[in-house]
Amino acid sequence: MIQQRRKPAAGGSASLQFMNGTELIRHIIKTEGIGGFYRGFFTSILTYAPSSAVWWSTYSAVKSAITDTLLRVFPTSWSTSLVGIDGERHSRTAVSESANLLLSGISGFTAGCVSAVMTNPMDVVKTRVQTQIGGSVSGSEFSQLKATVRRLHSQEGWKGFTRGMGARMLNMGPVSVMMIVTYEVVKVLSVKP
C-alpha cells in the first residue's frame, strides 16, 4: 500500500511521493484510519491467486513440452540415465542437471510473461483501488472494485486495462527466472547423497 501510494503515475498525489514512509503511514491513519492500509486487499487476492495459477501451469506445460522435444530430437546430448533409490541405473532418461536449469529458466521466463499478460487487467484495477486518495474507505471493497472498473473503462476504454503491461512483463520474466533457477538449485543441493 505504501509503495503504491508513492507512485504519482498510478494516481498518487505529488505531495505523497515526497513523504517518507513514516509520514505516509501517519497520513493514511489520519485521513483514512487503519482500514486505509487494507484498501485493495480483496482485489490483490483476485490478482495474485490467478497469477500464481497461470504461472505454475504455464511453467509446467512449457518445461514439459521443451523437455519432450529435446529428448526426442537429441536423445543423448540432453539426457542422463536416472539413478534410483536403490542406487541402480534405470533406462528411463531425463535431462541433465545443467540442461534442467536452462529449461527451468526458459520456462520460468515464459511463465512470468504469460502470467503478466493474463493478470495485468486486474493488476491495473488493484493499483487504482489502492491509490484512491482521500476520505475514508467507504462501501465494500467489491463496490469499490466495480466502480473502479467502470471508471477505468469509461475514461480510458479497454486499452486502459493494458497500462503497464510491458513493464510488468519486464519485471515478472526475469524475476521468475531467478526464482525458479534458485528453487531448482536448492532442490538439487537438498537431495541426500
DAWO-V43099 format. One record per residue. N is the residue number from 1. RES is the residue in one small letter. PHI is phi in whole degrees, 0 to 359 (999 if undefined). Layout:
[[N,RES,PHI] [N,RES,PHI]]
//
This chain:
[[1,m,999] [2,i,300] [3,q,298] [4,q,296] [5,r,294] [6,r,274] [7,k,268] [8,p,294] [9,a,293] [10,a,271] [11,g,116] [12,g,290] [13,s,285] [14,a,298] [15,s,291] [16,l,288] [17,q,291] [18,f,264] [19,m,284] [20,n,279] [21,g,302] [22,t,294] [23,e,296] [24,l,293] [25,i,300] [26,r,299] [27,h,298] [28,i,296] [29,i,298] [30,k,292] [31,t,270] [32,e,233] [33,g,80] [34,i,300] [35,g,302] [36,g,298] [37,f,284] [38,y,255] [39,r,298] [40,g,86] [41,f,297] [42,f,298] [43,t,295] [44,s,296] [45,i,297] [46,l,293] [47,t,268] [48,y,280] [49,a,295] [50,p,296] [51,s,299] [52,s,294] [53,a,297] [54,v,296] [55,w,300] [56,w,293] [57,s,291] [58,t,293] [59,y,303] [60,s,297] [61,a,294] [62,v,293] [63,k,297] [64,s,296] [65,a,296] [66,i,293] [67,t,299] [68,d,300] [69,t,295] [70,l,297] [71,l,292] [72,r,283] [73,v,278] [74,f,235] [75,p,297] [76,t,262] [77,s,282] [78,w,253] [79,s,247] [80,t,213] [81,s,282] [82,l,276] [83,v,254] [84,g,280] [85,i,301] [86,d,283] [87,g,86] [88,e,271] [89,r,282] [90,h,246] [91,s,284] [92,r,297] [93,t,251] [94,a,214] [95,v,288] [96,s,292] [97,e,298] [98,s,293] [99,a,294] [100,n,298] [101,l,295] [102,l,297] [103,l,296] [104,s,296] [105,g,296] [106,i,297] [107,s,293] [108,g,295] [109,f,298] [110,t,298] [111,a,298] [112,g,297] [113,c,292] [114,v,296] [115,s,297] [116,a,299] [117,v,294] [118,m,292] [119,t,252] [120,n,301] [121,p,305] [122,m,289] [123,d,293] [124,v,298] [125,v,298] [126,k,303] [127,t,296] [128,r,296] [129,v,298] [130,q,288] [131,t,260] [132,q,295] [133,i,262] [134,g,89] [135,g,70] [136,s,277] [137,v,284] [138,s,260] [139,g,73] [140,s,287] [141,e,295] [142,f,297] [143,s,292] [144,q,296] [145,l,299] [146,k,299] [147,a,297] [148,t,294] [149,v,298] [150,r,298] [151,r,297] [152,l,299] [153,h,293] [154,s,289] [155,q,276] [156,e,236] [157,g,73] [158,w,296] [159,k,298] [160,g,300] [161,f,285] [162,t,259] [163,r,304] [164,g,77] [165,m,297] [166,g,298] [167,a,296] [168,r,294] [169,m,295] [170,l,295] [171,n,275] [172,m,291] [173,g,299] [174,p,295] [175,v,297] [176,s,296] [177,v,298] [178,m,298] [179,m,295] [180,i,284] [181,v,293] [182,t,299] [183,y,302] [184,e,294] [185,v,295] [186,v,297] [187,k,298] [188,v,294] [189,l,291] [190,s,275] [191,v,289] [192,k,290] [193,p,291]]
//
